[in-house]
Amino acid sequence: MAMMRKIVSTETPRAVILVRCIVGGVFLSEGIQKFLFPVELGVGRFMTIGIPAPGFSATFVGACEIFCGALILAGLLTRIASLVMLINILVAIGTTKIPLLLSRGFWVFAHEARVDFAMLMGSLFLLITGAGGASFDARLQKGRRTDPEDRQ
């Protein structure tokens, strides 16, 4: 019970919904696109990059992005979803952006990685702060405060 309380706890302003809309919306969109455009953004891209088991990996990553993106948008289990997406974006940076840095230099890397770093920082922000006041996590937190078990 205490672990769940920590996961959904949030004391941040309702304006955090703006960060959730950006982070959740981008991950949700990217996940859907992995299925809509499998050659360019899904299995085909994973094969080009050299990700092991590209059929499974692309499907798994796409499903995680859709599921976690939706959770972040709703503000439900935001810290868990943000942690999963933080791992996801770190792998993406390591497999697609770091090779760019090494082969084409800093400025090409900086240009191509700008969205990835925004998603990295947004996911980290949500992991640290939680979903904010306008979220299902906040509603769960309020419900838990009045739970008789918590008063003991």
C-alpha positions as CSV (number, residue, x, y, z in Angstrom):
1,M,0.0,0.0,0.0
2,A,2.8,2.4,0.9
3,M,4.6,1.7,-2.5
4,M,1.4,2.5,-4.4
5,R,1.0,5.7,-2.5
6,K,4.5,6.8,-3.5
7,I,3.9,5.9,-7.1
8,V,0.7,8.0,-7.4
9,S,1.7,10.8,-5.1
10,T,1.9,14.2,-6.7
11,E,2.0,17.6,-5.1
12,T,2.8,19.5,-8.3
13,P,0.5,22.0,-10.0
14,R,-2.2,21.1,-12.4
15,A,-0.1,22.8,-15.2
16,V,2.0,19.6,-15.3
17,I,-0.7,18.4,-17.7
18,L,1.0,20.4,-20.4
19,V,4.2,18.3,-20.0
20,R,2.1,15.2,-19.9
21,C,0.4,16.2,-23.2
22,I,3.7,16.7,-24.9
23,V,5.4,13.5,-23.6
24,G,2.4,11.3,-23.7
25,G,1.2,12.6,-27.1
26,V,4.6,12.1,-28.8
27,F,5.1,8.6,-27.4
28,L,1.6,7.6,-28.3
29,S,2.0,9.0,-31.9
30,E,5.4,7.3,-32.4
31,G,4.0,4.0,-31.2
32,I,1.1,4.1,-33.6
33,Q,3.4,5.1,-36.4
34,K,5.5,2.0,-35.8
35,F,2.5,-0.1,-36.9
36,L,1.2,2.3,-39.6
37,F,4.7,2.5,-41.3
38,P,6.5,-0.7,-40.4
39,V,9.2,-0.4,-43.1
40,E,10.1,3.2,-42.3
41,L,9.5,3.3,-38.5
42,G,8.9,-0.2,-37.3
43,V,10.4,-3.6,-38.1
44,G,12.3,-2.2,-41.2
45,R,13.9,0.6,-39.1
46,F,14.8,-1.8,-36.3
47,M,16.5,-4.1,-38.9
48,T,18.5,-1.2,-40.4
49,I,19.6,-0.1,-36.9
50,G,20.6,-3.7,-36.0
51,I,18.2,-4.2,-33.1
52,P,18.0,-7.9,-32.3
53,A,14.8,-9.8,-33.2
54,P,13.4,-6.7,-35.0
55,G,9.9,-8.2,-35.5
56,F,9.4,-8.8,-31.8
57,S,11.4,-5.7,-30.7
58,A,9.5,-3.2,-32.9
59,T,6.1,-4.6,-31.9
60,F,7.1,-4.6,-28.2
61,V,8.4,-1.0,-28.4
62,G,5.5,0.2,-30.4
63,A,3.0,-1.4,-27.9
64,C,4.9,0.1,-24.9
65,E,4.9,3.5,-26.5
66,I,1.1,3.4,-27.2
67,F,0.3,2.0,-23.7
68,C,2.7,4.2,-21.7
69,G,1.9,7.3,-23.8
70,A,-1.8,6.8,-23.1
71,L,-1.1,6.3,-19.4
72,I,1.0,9.5,-19.3
73,L,-1.7,11.5,-21.1
74,A,-4.3,10.3,-18.6
75,G,-2.0,10.8,-15.7
76,L,-2.4,7.3,-14.5
77,L,0.6,5.4,-13.0
78,T,2.6,8.3,-14.6
79,R,5.8,7.5,-12.7
80,I,5.9,3.9,-13.9
81,A,5.0,4.8,-17.5
82,S,7.6,7.6,-17.5
83,L,10.3,5.2,-16.2
84,V,9.5,2.7,-19.0
85,M,9.6,5.5,-21.6
86,L,12.9,6.8,-20.0
87,I,14.5,3.5,-20.7
88,N,12.9,3.5,-24.2
89,I,14.3,6.9,-25.1
90,L,17.8,6.1,-23.7
91,V,17.9,3.0,-25.9
92,A,16.8,5.1,-28.9
93,I,19.5,7.7,-28.2
94,G,22.1,5.0,-27.8
95,T,21.2,3.2,-31.0
96,T,20.3,6.0,-33.3
97,K,21.8,9.3,-32.1
98,I,25.2,8.4,-30.6
99,P,26.2,6.7,-33.8
100,L,25.3,10.0,-35.6
101,L,27.5,11.9,-33.2
102,L,30.4,9.6,-33.9
103,S,30.0,9.5,-37.6
104,R,28.7,13.0,-38.6
105,G,29.7,15.3,-35.7
106,F,28.1,17.3,-33.0
107,W,25.8,19.7,-35.0
108,V,24.1,16.9,-37.0
109,F,23.7,15.0,-33.8
110,A,22.3,18.0,-31.9
111,H,19.8,18.7,-34.7
112,E,18.6,15.1,-35.0
113,A,18.5,14.4,-31.2
114,R,16.5,17.5,-30.2
115,V,13.2,15.7,-29.9
116,D,14.8,12.7,-28.2
117,F,16.4,14.9,-25.5
118,A,13.2,16.8,-25.0
119,M,11.4,13.4,-24.5
120,L,14.2,12.3,-22.2
121,M,13.9,15.4,-20.0
122,G,10.1,15.4,-20.1
123,S,10.1,11.7,-19.0
124,L,12.6,12.4,-16.3
125,F,10.5,15.4,-15.1
126,L,7.4,13.3,-14.8
127,L,9.3,10.5,-13.1
128,I,10.4,13.0,-10.4
129,T,7.3,15.1,-10.0
130,G,4.4,12.8,-10.8
131,A,1.4,13.6,-12.9
132,G,0.2,16.8,-11.3
133,G,-3.2,17.8,-9.9
134,A,-5.2,17.3,-13.1
135,S,-4.6,13.5,-13.2
136,F,-6.0,10.1,-12.3
137,D,-3.0,9.7,-10.0
138,A,-4.1,12.8,-8.0
139,R,-7.6,11.3,-7.7
140,L,-6.1,8.0,-6.5
141,Q,-4.0,9.9,-4.0
142,K,-7.0,11.7,-2.6
143,G,-8.9,8.5,-2.4
144,R,-6.0,6.9,-0.5
145,R,-5.8,9.8,2.0
146,T,-9.3,9.0,3.2
147,D,-8.8,5.3,3.3
148,P,-9.2,4.1,7.0
149,E,-6.2,1.8,6.6
150,D,-3.9,4.8,6.1
151,R,-5.0,6.4,9.4
152,Q,-3.4,3.6,11.5
